[in-house]
Amino acid sequence: MKKFVLFIFFAIASATAFGQSPVNSDSVAYQLQRQKINNMLNARKQKFGQYQQSLSQHTGIFGFQTKDDIRRSAGILMEISKTDDAIFRELKILLEYRDFQQKQIQSHSHDAESANDAYLKVISHLQQQNVLLKQQVKNTEEHYNMKQNIFVAAIVLMSASILLLMFRKNRVKA
């Protein structure tokens, strides 16, 4: 696990140094890990070829294998075994890294969905407020028009009563 963390740290640090985005650094780190495993598999293939050669070597009397031949073959086989163990560890790191990437993608997807849901709620709320404000504006305009009509009627009545009073005063004097 420490190697995995160090590997990720190295990948992110190198990506930052080269000015790449985190998404690119993830794919670069994944590709580097795959390349490392492929190199290890090639080395294993070469060691297995050496093992096949050592099995065919018979340096003993009458064409038999000697203890040294068997030891050499066993040593190469042990190296193959150690390489296999290293490959399995690196594969585990690669699989963990892939799981990490998938979880990261799922998390990003979930965050995006949550943000979209929040935006939709905000838009819906703002639309409801807009409808309420339009209704308030309409009510206010109706109220204003009604008051304006009352004031005009009051002014007309006052003007008419003033004129009526003036007209009566003029009749009474004449």
C-alpha positions in Angstrom: 0.0 0.0 0.0 2.9 2.3 0.7 4.2 1.7 -2.8 0.8 2.6 -4.2 0.7 5.8 -2.2 4.2 6.7 -3.2 3.5 5.8 -6.8 0.4 8.1 -6.9 2.4 10.9 -5.2 5.2 10.5 -7.8 2.7 10.5 -10.6 0.8 13.6 -9.3 4.1 15.4 -8.6 5.5 14.6 -12.1 2.2 15.7 -13.6 2.2 18.9 -11.7 5.8 19.5 -12.8 4.9 19.1 -16.4 1.7 21.2 -16.0 -0.8 18.5 -16.7 -4.2 18.4 -15.3 -5.2 15.8 -12.6 -7.2 13.8 -15.2 -4.1 13.5 -17.4 -1.9 12.6 -14.5 -4.2 9.7 -13.6 -4.0 8.3 -17.1 -0.3 8.9 -17.2 0.2 7.1 -13.9 -2.0 4.2 -15.0 0.0 3.9 -18.3 3.3 4.0 -16.4 2.2 1.2 -14.2 1.0 -0.8 -17.2 4.4 -0.2 -18.9 6.2 -1.3 -15.7 4.2 -4.6 -15.6 4.8 -5.2 -19.3 8.6 -4.7 -18.8 8.5 -7.2 -15.9 6.6 -9.7 -18.1 9.2 -9.3 -20.8 12.0 -9.9 -18.2 10.1 -13.0 -17.0 9.8 -14.3 -20.5 13.6 -13.9 -21.0 14.2 -15.7 -17.7 11.9 -18.5 -18.7 13.9 -18.8 -22.0 17.1 -19.0 -19.9 15.4 -21.7 -17.8 14.5 -23.7 -20.9 18.1 -23.5 -22.0 19.4 -24.6 -18.6 17.1 -27.6 -18.7 18.5 -28.6 -22.0 22.1 -28.3 -20.8 23.6 -31.7 -19.9 27.3 -31.2 -19.0 27.6 -34.4 -17.1 29.2 -37.7 -18.1 27.1 -39.6 -20.7 24.9 -36.5 -21.3 23.4 -36.4 -17.8 22.7 -33.2 -15.8 25.1 -32.4 -13.0 24.3 -30.9 -9.7 25.6 -27.6 -11.0 23.2 -27.8 -14.0 20.3 -28.5 -11.6 21.3 -25.8 -9.2 21.6 -23.3 -12.1 18.1 -24.3 -13.3 16.7 -24.0 -9.8 18.3 -20.6 -9.4 16.7 -19.4 -12.6 13.4 -20.9 -11.5 13.7 -19.0 -8.2 14.3 -15.8 -10.1 11.2 -16.5 -12.2 9.3 -17.1 -9.0 10.5 -13.8 -7.5 9.6 -12.0 -10.7 6.2 -13.6 -10.7 5.7 -12.3 -7.1 6.8 -8.8 -8.1 4.4 -8.9 -11.1 1.5 -10.0 -8.8 2.3 -7.1 -6.5 2.4 -4.6 -9.3 -0.8 -6.0 -10.8 -2.5 -5.6 -7.4 -1.3 -2.0 -7.4 -2.6 -1.5 -10.9 -6.0 -3.0 -10.0 -6.2 -0.9 -6.9 -5.4 2.1 -9.0 -8.0 1.2 -11.5 -10.6 0.8 -8.6 -9.4 4.1 -7.3 -10.0 5.7 -10.7 -13.5 4.1 -11.0 -14.4 5.3 -7.5 -13.1 8.8 -8.4 -15.2 8.8 -11.6 -18.3 7.6 -9.7 -17.7 10.2 -7.1 -17.4 12.9 -9.7 -20.5 11.6 -11.5 -22.4 11.7 -8.2 -21.2 15.2 -7.4 -22.2 16.3 -10.9 -25.7 14.8 -10.5 -26.0 16.4 -7.0 -25.0 19.8 -8.5 -27.5 19.3 -11.3 -30.3 18.4 -8.9 -29.4 21.5 -6.8 -29.4 23.7 -9.9 -32.8 22.3 -10.9 -34.2 23.0 -7.4 -32.8 26.5 -7.5 -34.3 27.1 -10.9 -37.7 25.7 -9.8 -37.6 27.9 -6.7 -36.7 31.0 -8.7 -39.5 30.2 -11.2 -42.0 30.0 -8.3 -40.7 33.3 -6.9 -41.0 34.8 -10.4 -44.6 33.7 -10.6 -45.3 35.1 -7.1 -43.6 38.4 -7.9 -45.6 38.7 -11.2 -48.8 38.1 -9.3 -47.8 40.8 -6.7 -47.0 43.2 -9.5 -50.4 42.6 -11.1 -52.2 43.0 -7.7 -50.2 46.2 -7.0 -51.0 47.6 -10.4 -54.7 46.8 -9.9 -54.7 48.4 -6.5 -52.9 51.5 -7.9 -55.4 51.7 -10.7 -58.2 51.4 -8.3 -56.8 54.2 -6.0 -56.1 56.3 -9.1 -59.7 55.9 -10.2 -61.0 56.8 -6.7 -58.8 59.9 -6.7 -59.9 61.0 -10.1 -63.5 60.4 -9.1 -63.0 62.4 -5.9 -61.3 65.2 -7.8 -64.1 65.3 -10.4 -66.8 65.3 -7.6 -64.9 68.0 -5.7 -64.5 70.1 -8.9 -68.2 69.6 -9.7 -69.3 70.5 -6.2 -67.1 73.6 -6.3 -68.5 74.6 -9.7 -72.0 73.9 -8.4 -71.4 76.0 -5.4 -70.0 78.8 -7.5 -72.8 78.6 -9.9 -75.4 78.8 -7.1 -73.6 81.8 -5.5 -73.7 83.5 -8.8 -77.4 82.9 -9.1 -78.2 84.0 -5.7 -76.3 87.3 -6.3 -78.1 88.0 -9.5 
